[in-house]
Amino acid sequence: MSEQKLTPQTDTKIQSATSPLRCLTGAVISGGMGYAAYSLMIAIATNFATKPIHSINPLVVKISSAVRTLVVGVVALGSGIFGIVAIGLLALGVQLLVQELTKQKSSENQ
């Protein structure tokens, strides 16, 4: 009994070349998402600050405070990650641009 595969497997892997323009585009997108996450974090933090916890039970106060801290922390972590990625992509783009310029100068000298 031979079983036929329903989806054919393709072994072709298309790799696109890294260019300074692609790095700059990725850095702009990542920076925009980081800024959006930062703005969301500020909005969440001010919303939490303007609406205090109305409870007498100390356990409820501690748990809700921990949940609020975790929510703001996760959004802050996301904005930080996107910011670091944007800086890294920008640095990679500059590095690739410098490498291309030095290749052109070395080929002109020969």
Sine and cosine of phi, psi and omega as CSV:
sin_phi,cos_phi,sin_psi,cos_psi,sin_omega,cos_omega
0.00,0.00,0.90,-0.45,0.03,-1.00
-0.97,-0.23,0.75,-0.66,0.01,-1.00
-0.99,-0.15,0.73,-0.68,0.04,-1.00
-1.00,-0.06,0.64,-0.77,0.04,-1.00
-0.98,0.18,0.71,-0.71,-0.04,-1.00
-0.97,0.23,-0.57,0.82,0.01,-1.00
-0.93,-0.37,0.83,-0.55,0.02,-1.00
-0.95,0.31,0.62,-0.78,0.02,-1.00
-1.00,-0.01,0.74,-0.68,0.05,-1.00
-0.94,-0.34,0.74,-0.67,-0.01,-1.00
-0.99,-0.11,0.03,1.00,-0.01,-1.00
-0.99,0.17,0.84,-0.55,0.04,-1.00
-0.92,-0.39,0.89,-0.46,-0.01,-1.00
-1.00,-0.09,0.89,-0.47,0.04,-1.00
-0.93,-0.37,0.82,-0.57,0.03,-1.00
-1.00,0.02,0.56,-0.83,-0.03,-1.00
-0.95,0.30,0.60,-0.80,0.05,-1.00
-0.99,0.16,0.76,-0.65,0.00,-1.00
-0.74,-0.67,0.35,-0.94,0.03,-1.00
-0.87,0.49,-0.55,0.84,0.01,-1.00
-0.92,0.39,-0.66,0.75,0.04,-1.00
-0.91,0.42,-0.63,0.78,0.04,-1.00
-0.91,0.41,-0.67,0.75,0.02,-1.00
-0.91,0.42,-0.66,0.75,0.04,-1.00
-0.89,0.46,-0.70,0.71,0.04,-1.00
-0.90,0.44,-0.61,0.79,0.02,-1.00
-0.92,0.39,-0.62,0.78,0.03,-1.00
-0.92,0.40,-0.68,0.73,0.01,-1.00
-0.90,0.43,-0.72,0.69,-0.01,-1.00
-0.92,0.40,-0.63,0.78,0.05,-1.00
-0.91,0.43,-0.63,0.78,0.05,-1.00
-0.90,0.43,-0.65,0.76,0.03,-1.00
-0.93,0.37,-0.58,0.81,0.06,-1.00
-0.91,0.42,-0.66,0.75,0.04,-1.00
-0.91,0.41,-0.64,0.77,0.04,-1.00
-0.90,0.45,-0.67,0.74,0.03,-1.00
-0.92,0.40,-0.59,0.81,0.04,-1.00
-0.91,0.41,-0.68,0.73,0.03,-1.00
-0.90,0.44,-0.63,0.77,0.06,-1.00
-0.90,0.44,-0.64,0.77,0.01,-1.00
-0.89,0.45,-0.68,0.74,0.02,-1.00
-0.90,0.43,-0.66,0.75,0.02,-1.00
-0.90,0.44,-0.67,0.74,0.02,-1.00
-0.91,0.42,-0.68,0.73,-0.03,-1.00
-0.91,0.42,-0.66,0.75,0.03,-1.00
-0.94,0.34,-0.55,0.83,0.06,-1.00
-0.91,0.42,-0.68,0.74,0.05,-1.00
-0.91,0.41,-0.59,0.81,-0.04,-1.00
-0.94,0.33,-0.55,0.84,-0.03,-1.00
-0.99,0.14,-0.27,0.96,0.00,-1.00
-0.89,-0.46,1.00,-0.03,-0.03,-1.00
-0.95,0.32,0.24,-0.97,0.00,-1.00
-0.99,0.14,0.81,-0.58,-0.02,-1.00
-0.97,-0.24,1.00,0.05,0.04,-1.00
-0.41,-0.91,0.49,-0.87,0.06,-1.00
-1.00,-0.10,-0.43,0.90,-0.06,-1.00
-0.94,0.35,0.86,-0.52,-0.02,-1.00
-0.91,0.41,-0.49,0.87,0.02,-1.00
-0.92,0.39,-0.66,0.75,0.03,-1.00
-0.90,0.44,-0.66,0.75,0.00,-1.00
-0.90,0.43,-0.68,0.73,-0.01,-1.00
-0.92,0.38,-0.69,0.73,-0.01,-1.00
-0.92,0.39,-0.71,0.71,0.00,-1.00
-0.92,0.38,-0.55,0.83,0.08,-1.00
-0.91,0.41,-0.65,0.76,0.03,-1.00
-0.91,0.41,-0.65,0.76,0.01,-1.00
-0.91,0.41,-0.68,0.74,0.04,-1.00
-0.88,0.47,-0.67,0.74,0.02,-1.00
-0.90,0.43,-0.66,0.75,0.02,-1.00
-0.91,0.43,-0.66,0.75,0.00,-1.00
-0.89,0.45,-0.75,0.66,0.01,-1.00
-0.91,0.42,-0.61,0.79,0.00,-1.00
-0.91,0.41,-0.65,0.76,0.00,-1.00
-0.92,0.39,-0.66,0.75,0.03,-1.00
-0.93,0.37,-0.60,0.80,0.05,-1.00
-0.91,0.41,-0.62,0.78,0.05,-1.00
-0.89,0.45,-0.68,0.74,0.04,-1.00
-0.88,0.47,-0.70,0.72,0.01,-1.00
-0.92,0.39,-0.59,0.81,0.05,-1.00
-0.91,0.40,-0.66,0.75,0.02,-1.00
-0.89,0.45,-0.72,0.70,0.02,-1.00
-0.89,0.45,-0.60,0.80,0.04,-1.00
-0.91,0.41,-0.67,0.74,0.01,-1.00
-0.91,0.40,-0.64,0.77,0.04,-1.00
-0.90,0.44,-0.65,0.76,0.02,-1.00
-0.89,0.45,-0.67,0.74,0.02,-1.00
-0.91,0.41,-0.66,0.75,0.02,-1.00
-0.90,0.43,-0.68,0.73,0.03,-1.00
-0.92,0.40,-0.61,0.79,0.05,-1.00
-0.91,0.42,-0.68,0.74,0.04,-1.00
-0.91,0.42,-0.63,0.78,0.05,-1.00
-0.90,0.43,-0.64,0.76,0.04,-1.00
-0.89,0.46,-0.67,0.75,0.05,-1.00
-0.91,0.42,-0.66,0.75,0.02,-1.00
-0.89,0.46,-0.70,0.72,0.03,-1.00
-0.91,0.41,-0.61,0.79,0.03,-1.00
-0.91,0.43,-0.67,0.74,0.04,-1.00
-0.91,0.41,-0.64,0.77,0.03,-1.00
-0.90,0.44,-0.64,0.77,0.03,-1.00
-0.91,0.40,-0.64,0.77,0.00,-1.00
-0.93,0.37,-0.61,0.79,0.01,-1.00
-0.95,0.31,-0.53,0.85,0.08,-1.00
-0.91,0.41,-0.65,0.76,-0.01,-1.00
-0.92,0.39,-0.65,0.76,0.02,-1.00
-0.92,0.38,-0.63,0.78,-0.01,-1.00
-0.94,0.33,-0.55,0.83,0.03,-1.00
-0.96,0.29,-0.48,0.88,0.05,-1.00
-0.95,0.30,-0.54,0.84,-0.04,-1.00
-0.97,0.26,-0.35,0.94,-0.08,-1.00
-1.00,0.08,0.00,0.00,0.00,0.00
